[in-house]
Amino acid sequence: MYRKVQILNNRRFLRSFASQCARYRVCSDEAVKIFSSLQQTSAVSGKQLASLQNWIDIKTEIDETTEDLEKFVEVDQSVEAKISHLQSKLRKALSDLASDEEIFAEKQRQNTKLKDQIEMLRYATANEKYAAAENCIKQQEQRLVEQQTKLAEMQQLINGMQTEVGGEI
């Protein structure tokens, strides 16, 4: 029972992280649009242009890495096939139960073993997905901090340029 509750909690946790990642992705996509438009203006110096391009390149790299991680986090079809196969065997074992006590006892042992295997596979799959999602989120958080730092640096450069341009007029 504890495992089922833990799996459900892990699934909720993963959905929450997926939602948070989606929000970060929207923000970073908007930043790419803004930076791309800034690159087109003549008010940006060569150094700032390089910084903008560097940020856009980092964002592209993060998107590519995230796509690979999302593929990894998805449920492995072979595990699902094993679960389905074991469930099929379980149904067959249940239907084969006979009134003979010896056959009944043997089938009961098979049934219990198959249930344990299914539970172990589900638990292992949930833990792998949770660990992969947690790792993905940590990487995205690190990259977000890097992006925010670069954004702050670029904002300071832009403010400095605006001050210089305003002082010259």
N, C-alpha and C positions, 0 to 999 in steps of 0.2 A: 504494500500500500504506500509506504514511504517513497519508493522509487517512482510510482505513478505521480505522486504529488510533486516530487522533485522534477520530473520530466515536464509536467505542466508548468511549473514555475520557470524552468529553463526556457520553455517555448515562449512564455510571456516576456521574459527577459530578452530573448532574441528579437521578438517583434518590436520591443521598445528600442533596442539598439538599431534595428533596421530603419525605424522611423527617424531616429536621430541622425543616422547616416544620410538618409534621404534629404533631411533639412540642410545638412552641411553641404551636400552635393548641389542643392539648389543655390545656396549662397555662393559657393565657389564658381558655379556656372555663370552666375550674374557678374561676379568679379571678373571673369574672363571676358565677358562682353564689354564691361567698362574699360578694362585694360586694353582690349583690342581697339576700342574707339580712341583711347588716349594715345595709342601708338600712331594714329593717323593725324594727330594734331602737331603743329610745329612748335608748341609750347613745351615739348618734352625734349630734354637733352639726350645726347647719345648714351650717356651713362644710365640715365633713367629708362631710356628705350631698352637697353640691355637688361636692366633689372625687371622691367615689365615682361620682356620676352622670357627671361629666366623663370619668372613666376608662372607664366603660361605653360612653359615646358614642364615644370614640376607638377602642375595641375594635370596635364596630359598624362604624365607618368603615373600619377596617383590613380587616375581613372583606369588606366590599363591594369595596374596592380590590383585595384579593387575588383575589376571584372574577373581576374583570375581567382581571387579569394572567394568571390561570390560563387563561382563555379565549384570551388572546393567545398564550400559550406553546404551546397545542395545535397540532398539525400542521395547516397550512392545507390544506383539502380540494382546492382548485384546484391546488396544487402536487402533491399526491398524484395527482390526475387527470392532470396533465401527465406525471408520471413513468410512470404506468400507460400513457398513450398512447404515450410514447416507447419504453417497453419493448415494447409491441405492435408498433410500427413496426420495432423492432430484430428481433423474432422473424420478422416478414414479410421483412425484408431478408435474414436468414440463410437462410430457406427458399427465397428467390428466387435464391440463388447458382447460377450456371450454370458449366459446364465451360469456356466461352469465357473466355480470359484477360482480355479487355477488360471483359467484364461482371463477372467475378470481382473485378478491381481496383476497379471503380466501387462495387460492393456493399461491398467491404472498407472503402473510404473512408466510405461512409454508415454502416456499422456502427461504425467508430471514432468518427465524429462524434456519433452517438447515445449511445454509451457515455460520451463526454466530457460531453455535455449532462446525462445522468442523474447522473453523478458531481458535476458542478457544482451541479445542483439539490439534491442530497442534502447536499452540503457547505454550500451557502448556507442551507438549511433548518436544518441542525444548528447552524450558527453563530448564526442568528437565535434559535433556541430557547435556546441557551446564553446569549446576551447578555440575552435577556428574563428568563430564570431568574435570572441573576446580578443583574440590576437589581431584580427582585422580592425577592430575598434581602437585598440591601442595604437596600431600603426596610423590609422586615420587621425587619431587625436594628436599624435606626434606631428604629423604632416600639417594638421590644422594650426598647431602652435607655430610651426615654421612659417606657414602662410600668413598668419596674423602678425608675426614679427616682421616679415617682409612688407606687409601692407603698412604697418606703422612706419617703417623706414621710408617707404615710398611717399607716405603722407607727409612726413617731415621734409622730404626733398621737394615735394610739390609746394608745401607751405613756404619753404625757403625760397623757391623760385618765384612764388607769388609776391613775397616780400621784396625780393630783388626787382622784379618787374614793376611793382607798385612804387618802389623807391626811385626808380629811374624816370618815371613819368612826371 
